[in-house]
Amino acid sequence: EKQDKMIRIRYSNSAEFGNLRRELKDAVCNKNEQGVCCPNPTSENIDETERTCIANHTCQKIAKCPIFKEKHNKFKIAQPQSAEYKNLKQELKDGICNKKERAVCCPPIKSSPSPPQFCQSSEREKSKPDYLPRLGCCGIPLIHSGSIVGGSDTRPGEFPFAALLGFVIKEYVGTSNGREIYNYKTQWSCGGTLINQWYVLAAAHCQGNSEETTISKVRLGEWSVVGYGKEEKTGEHPAEQDFDIAKNDITVHEDFEKVLGRKLNNIVNDIVLVKLPRPAQLNAGVQMACLPVDSEEFKNYLKI
């Protein structure tokens, strides 16, 4: 909770930010394991009236047990005659420890390790075209997303690494005094990911099959595209950043190609790098995603 609050106000330079940073730093008790001193939560265990839970499992209300809810969601979409359906049904039934309280035997919740929250790179270093951010300088949205079950609308700033890629189309409007009139507008056709302040990583097939469909526009910080999402502007989300892309700023993987198969066609090396004409401005709506630049760093973070 403190960490999320500090991320939300990290651009404010307020005294509260400094206090939170100091509290979080002082709470670290094991850097290697990313452990912190944490107060014991108030116990909310329910009496086990149906069955006794196995070791390390406690009788908790369903709402307090995300693992049980995840199994229940899988059960709802499983095929009724499948082995998965029958196994999940039995597991859910065996997990009930108190019918009256709608409680189940819940295993201990393993907290995911959090990436470093303080970027050690200078602003000058981050602005270089060949810079690749490390943990702590990337992958940090100001709004955290939850697990996706069935899909839900996103919120402004939830995925600040996303980029829109498109091209300009020419639309005939009519004639005036014998002259044809056209409108020019951007057709968004693909998505990409901002990997540093200069480059967007995307699929090579976003280039299209003609000169007219070559990538010529990039937008960062967009949250809702026409036909998708809800246009609920709050006034707090930063303005989008638009870029005109030149042909020589697009680098397609040299071995990108379509491989013909017997039944399905496959695309290999489907990667393109799009260089921006100026560095992206990082804010609540635009952030860099993380690439596994340092394999050991990511292994430690993911505990693999």
DRENRO-678517 format. One record per residue (C-alpha): residue number from 1; residue in three letters; z, y negated, x negated. Coordinates in nm, 3 decimals. Example, Ala and Ser with C-alpha at 12.3 -4.5 7.8 and 13.67 -1.06 7.14 Angstrom:
! DRENRO-678517
  nr rest      c3      c2      c1
   1  ALA   0.780   0.450  -1.230
   2  SER   0.714   0.106  -1.367
END
This chain:
! DRENRO-678517
  nr rest      c3      c2      c1
   1  GLU   0.000   0.000   0.000
   2  LYS   0.087  -0.242  -0.281
   3  GLN  -0.226  -0.146  -0.471
   4  ASP  -0.450  -0.206  -0.167
   5  LYS  -0.288  -0.543  -0.107
   6  MET  -0.337  -0.647  -0.471
   7  ILE  -0.707  -0.550  -0.455
   8  ARG  -0.754  -0.766  -0.144
   9  ILE  -0.609  -1.078  -0.308
  10  ARG  -0.723  -1.023  -0.669
  11  TYR  -0.961  -1.322  -0.662
  12  SER  -0.696  -1.564  -0.534
  13  ASN  -0.505  -1.620  -0.863
  14  SER  -0.189  -1.652  -0.654
  15  ALA   0.171  -1.590  -0.759
  16  GLU   0.180  -1.296  -0.519
  17  PHE  -0.103  -1.128  -0.713
  18  GLY   0.088  -1.170  -1.039
  19  ASN   0.408  -1.030  -0.887
  20  LEU   0.231  -0.727  -0.741
  21  ARG   0.056  -0.659  -1.071
  22  ARG   0.389  -0.671  -1.255
  23  GLU   0.558  -0.442  -0.998
  24  LEU   0.280  -0.184  -1.021
  25  LYS   0.285  -0.195  -1.402
  26  ASP   0.663  -0.150  -1.411
  27  ALA   0.641   0.146  -1.169
  28  VAL   0.421   0.357  -1.402
  29  CYS   0.625   0.653  -1.528
  30  ASN   0.349   0.878  -1.671
  31  LYS   0.021   0.721  -1.784
  32  ASN  -0.148   1.051  -1.873
  33  GLU  -0.085   1.199  -1.528
  34  GLN  -0.125   0.861  -1.355
  35  GLY   0.225   0.901  -1.211
  36  VAL   0.441   0.626  -1.062
  37  CYS   0.804   0.600  -0.953
  38  CYS   0.794   0.644  -0.574
  39  PRO   1.079   0.625  -0.320
  40  ASN   1.139   0.937  -0.111
  41  PRO   0.989   0.904   0.237
  42  THR   1.212   0.956   0.540
  43  SER   1.201   1.322   0.649
  44  GLU   1.034   1.383   0.986
  45  ASN   1.048   1.762   0.993
  46  ILE   1.041   1.931   1.334
  47  ASP   1.252   2.235   1.430
  48  GLU   1.057   2.560   1.380
  49  THR   1.083   2.717   1.728
  50  GLU   0.770   2.935   1.722
  51  ARG   0.768   3.062   1.364
  52  THR   0.913   2.983   1.022
  53  CYS   0.678   2.802   0.788
  54  ILE   0.609   2.955   0.448
  55  ALA   0.744   2.804   0.125
  56  ASN   0.642   2.441   0.054
  57  HIS   0.512   2.402   0.413
  58  THR   0.703   2.188   0.663
  59  CYS   0.688   2.171   1.041
  60  GLN   0.515   1.841   1.117
  61  LYS   0.347   1.685   1.418
  62  ILE  -0.029   1.738   1.417
  63  ALA  -0.088   1.364   1.375
  64  LYS   0.104   1.378   1.046
  65  CYS  -0.093   1.671   0.903
  66  PRO  -0.445   1.572   0.787
  67  ILE  -0.525   1.924   0.660
  68  PHE  -0.464   2.075   1.005
  69  LYS  -0.672   1.802   1.170
  70  GLU  -0.955   1.869   0.925
  71  LYS  -0.950   2.239   1.015
  72  HIS  -0.944   2.152   1.384
  73  ASN  -1.250   1.929   1.346
  74  LYS  -1.436   2.211   1.168
  75  PHE  -1.334   2.449   1.447
  76  LYS  -1.478   2.216   1.714
  77  ILE  -1.826   2.219   1.558
  78  ALA  -1.834   2.585   1.448
  79  GLN  -2.058   2.834   1.636
  80  PRO  -1.838   3.022   1.891
  81  GLN  -1.966   3.366   1.785
  82  SER  -1.943   3.304   1.410
  83  ALA  -1.686   3.449   1.170
  84  GLU  -1.591   3.093   1.069
  85  TYR  -1.504   3.010   1.432
  86  LYS  -1.284   3.318   1.471
  87  ASN  -1.108   3.266   1.137
  88  LEU  -1.037   2.897   1.205
  89  LYS  -0.911   2.978   1.555
  90  GLN  -0.666   3.233   1.415
  91  GLU  -0.552   2.997   1.135
  92  LEU  -0.489   2.715   1.382
  93  LYS  -0.299   2.948   1.614
  94  ASP  -0.088   3.091   1.331
  95  GLY  -0.008   2.740   1.208
  96  ILE   0.181   2.634   1.524
  97  CYS   0.556   2.605   1.458
  98  ASN   0.667   2.409   1.768
  99  LYS   0.446   2.407   2.081
 100  LYS   0.659   2.157   2.270
 101  GLU   0.644   1.899   1.989
 102  ARG   0.278   1.984   1.910
 103  ALA   0.384   2.057   1.553
 104  VAL   0.226   2.279   1.288
 105  CYS   0.315   2.420   0.947
 106  CYS   0.173   2.162   0.709
 107  PRO   0.121   2.209   0.334
 108  PRO   0.226   1.931   0.095
 109  ILE  -0.027   1.649   0.078
 110  LYS  -0.175   1.607  -0.269
 111  SER  -0.237   1.243  -0.342
 112  SER  -0.566   1.162  -0.513
 113  PRO  -0.533   0.991  -0.848
 114  SER  -0.628   0.626  -0.836
 115  PRO  -0.865   0.476  -1.091
 116  PRO  -0.737   0.199  -1.317
 117  GLN  -0.724  -0.127  -1.125
 118  PHE  -0.754  -0.366  -1.417
 119  CYS  -1.089  -0.417  -1.585
 120  GLN  -1.064  -0.448  -1.961
 121  SER  -1.419  -0.586  -2.000
 122  SER  -1.473  -0.959  -2.041
 123  GLU  -1.696  -1.156  -1.805
 124  ARG  -1.942  -1.205  -2.091
 125  GLU  -1.959  -0.832  -2.159
 126  LYS  -2.004  -0.747  -1.791
 127  SER  -2.297  -0.986  -1.760
 128  LYS  -2.508  -0.804  -2.025
 129  PRO  -2.806  -0.604  -1.887
 130  ASP  -2.713  -0.290  -2.086
 131  TYR  -2.348  -0.292  -1.976
 132  LEU  -2.223   0.017  -1.789
 133  PRO  -1.879  -0.029  -1.632
 134  ARG  -1.589   0.208  -1.693
 135  LEU  -1.319   0.309  -1.447
 136  GLY  -1.123   0.002  -1.348
 137  CYS  -1.430  -0.222  -1.361
 138  CYS  -1.630  -0.041  -1.093
 139  GLY  -1.604   0.165  -0.777
 140  ILE  -1.338  -0.060  -0.624
 141  PRO  -1.420  -0.178  -0.270
 142  LEU  -1.183  -0.437  -0.125
 143  ILE  -1.169  -0.227   0.194
 144  HIS  -1.105   0.145   0.158
 145  SER  -1.296   0.397   0.369
 146  GLY  -1.146   0.705   0.526
 147  SER  -1.282   1.058   0.550
 148  ILE  -1.597   1.078   0.761
 149  VAL  -1.561   1.299   1.068
 150  GLY  -1.842   1.254   1.318
 151  GLY  -1.939   0.917   1.168
 152  SER  -1.810   0.568   1.238
 153  ASP  -1.917   0.208   1.197
 154  THR  -1.850   0.061   0.855
 155  ARG  -1.666  -0.265   0.793
 156  PRO  -1.777  -0.563   0.583
 157  GLY  -1.695  -0.496   0.219
 158  GLU  -1.635  -0.123   0.265
 159  PHE  -1.940  -0.022   0.058
 160  PRO  -2.009  -0.323  -0.169
 161  PHE  -2.224  -0.118  -0.410
 162  ALA  -2.503  -0.066  -0.156
 163  ALA  -2.834  -0.247  -0.203
 164  LEU  -3.133  -0.292   0.027
 165  LEU  -3.485  -0.254  -0.113
 166  GLY  -3.802  -0.359   0.062
 167  PHE  -4.138  -0.533   0.055
 168  VAL  -4.309  -0.821   0.233
 169  ILE  -4.535  -0.752   0.529
 170  LYS  -4.795  -0.982   0.680
 171  GLU  -4.806  -1.013   1.060
 172  TYR  -5.085  -1.173   1.256
 173  VAL  -4.953  -1.433   1.501
 174  GLY  -5.268  -1.590   1.644
 175  THR  -5.509  -1.874   1.580
 176  SER  -5.475  -2.252   1.573
 177  ASN  -5.775  -2.483   1.549
 178  GLY  -5.987  -2.187   1.454
 179  ARG  -5.753  -2.077   1.173
 180  GLU  -5.567  -1.748   1.170
 181  ILE  -5.186  -1.777   1.149
 182  TYR  -4.965  -1.514   0.985
 183  ASN  -4.591  -1.462   0.949
 184  TYR  -4.443  -1.304   0.640
 185  LYS  -4.120  -1.108   0.662
 186  THR  -3.929  -0.853   0.458
 187  GLN  -3.948  -0.490   0.564
 188  TRP  -3.637  -0.308   0.438
 189  SER  -3.740   0.047   0.354
 190  CYS  -3.483   0.199   0.117
 191  GLY  -3.128   0.187  -0.008
 192  GLY  -3.002   0.171  -0.365
 193  THR  -2.683   0.135  -0.568
 194  LEU  -2.576  -0.152  -0.792
 195  ILE  -2.476   0.004  -1.128
 196  ASN  -2.421  -0.321  -1.319
 197  GLN  -2.486  -0.689  -1.258
 198  TRP  -2.853  -0.655  -1.353
 199  TYR  -2.972  -0.316  -1.227
 200  VAL  -3.007  -0.127  -0.900
 201  LEU  -3.056   0.251  -0.908
 202  ALA  -3.272   0.398  -0.631
 203  ALA  -3.520   0.674  -0.548
 204  ALA  -3.865   0.647  -0.706
 205  HIS  -4.035   0.731  -0.377
 206  CYS  -3.909   0.395  -0.247
 207  GLN  -4.215   0.252  -0.423
 208  GLY  -4.431   0.376  -0.137
 209  ASN  -4.791   0.490  -0.162
 210  SER  -4.975   0.159  -0.183
 211  GLU  -4.975  -0.180  -0.353
 212  GLU  -4.840  -0.339  -0.034
 213  THR  -4.533  -0.114  -0.019
 214  THR  -4.421  -0.165  -0.380
 215  ILE  -4.061  -0.286  -0.407
 216  SER  -4.060  -0.666  -0.416
 217  LYS  -3.728  -0.756  -0.252
 218  VAL  -3.363  -0.661  -0.311
 219  ARG  -3.062  -0.772  -0.110
 220  LEU  -2.697  -0.725  -0.206
 221  GLY  -2.390  -0.779   0.009
 222  GLU  -2.561  -0.691   0.337
 223  TRP  -2.347  -0.506   0.587
 224  SER  -2.560  -0.469   0.897
 225  VAL  -2.935  -0.414   0.922
 226  VAL  -3.129  -0.471   1.246
 227  GLY  -3.094  -0.158   1.458
 228  TYR  -2.791  -0.027   1.268
 229  GLY  -2.428  -0.129   1.286
 230  LYS  -2.286  -0.421   1.478
 231  GLU  -2.346  -0.787   1.405
 232  GLU  -1.986  -0.906   1.404
 233  LYS  -1.977  -1.191   1.157
 234  THR  -1.621  -1.303   1.089
 235  GLY  -1.707  -1.590   0.857
 236  GLU  -1.497  -1.433   0.579
 237  HIS  -1.767  -1.206   0.435
 238  PRO  -1.960  -1.366   0.144
 239  ALA  -2.326  -1.455   0.195
 240  GLU  -2.590  -1.197   0.105
 241  GLN  -2.769  -1.227  -0.230
 242  ASP  -3.151  -1.200  -0.221
 243  PHE  -3.378  -1.130  -0.519
 244  ASP  -3.755  -1.139  -0.570
 245  ILE  -3.864  -0.842  -0.781
 246  ALA  -4.165  -0.850  -1.016
 247  LYS  -4.376  -0.541  -1.091
 248  ASN  -4.270  -0.530  -1.456
 249  ASP  -3.902  -0.519  -1.351
 250  ILE  -3.947  -0.175  -1.191
 251  THR  -3.907   0.133  -1.412
 252  VAL  -3.997   0.467  -1.253
 253  HIS  -3.890   0.790  -1.424
 254  GLU  -4.180   0.898  -1.644
 255  ASP  -4.170   1.254  -1.503
 256  PHE  -4.142   1.159  -1.136
 257  GLU  -4.376   1.378  -0.932
 258  LYS  -4.417   1.588  -0.622
 259  VAL  -4.414   1.962  -0.674
 260  LEU  -4.608   2.161  -0.417
 261  GLY  -4.442   2.476  -0.288
 262  ARG  -4.539   2.753  -0.052
 263  LYS  -4.354   2.612   0.246
 264  LEU  -4.197   2.285   0.139
 265  ASN  -4.294   2.010  -0.103
 266  ASN  -4.029   1.904  -0.352
 267  ILE  -3.981   1.578  -0.541
 268  VAL  -3.846   1.591  -0.897
 269  ASN  -3.705   1.312  -1.115
 270  ASP  -3.696   1.087  -0.809
 271  ILE  -3.534   0.792  -0.988
 272  VAL  -3.624   0.425  -1.030
 273  LEU  -3.440   0.137  -1.198
 274  VAL  -3.492  -0.209  -1.051
 275  LYS  -3.396  -0.503  -1.271
 276  LEU  -3.279  -0.818  -1.097
 277  PRO  -3.418  -1.157  -1.210
 278  ARG  -3.063  -1.289  -1.246
 279  PRO  -2.719  -1.123  -1.261
 280  ALA  -2.554  -1.033  -0.931
 281  GLN  -2.242  -1.233  -0.845
 282  LEU  -1.947  -0.999  -0.791
 283  ASN  -1.729  -1.077  -0.488
 284  ALA  -1.579  -0.909  -0.182
 285  GLY  -1.925  -0.801  -0.064
 286  VAL  -2.087  -0.708  -0.397
 287  GLN  -1.936  -0.471  -0.654
 288  MET  -2.064  -0.222  -0.913
 289  ALA  -2.055   0.154  -0.858
 290  CYS  -1.928   0.390  -1.129
 291  LEU  -2.149   0.622  -1.331
 292  PRO  -1.986   0.904  -1.534
 293  VAL  -2.046   0.724  -1.864
 294  ASP  -1.744   0.884  -2.029
 295  SER  -1.728   1.249  -1.919
 296  GLU  -1.370   1.297  -2.041
 297  GLU  -1.252   0.990  -1.853
 298  PHE  -1.397   1.124  -1.528
 299  LYS  -1.270   1.477  -1.589
 300  ASN  -0.918   1.338  -1.626
 301  TYR  -0.955   1.125  -1.315
 302  LEU  -1.090   1.416  -1.107
 303  LYS  -0.850   1.663  -1.276
 304  ILE  -1.124   1.914  -1.357
END
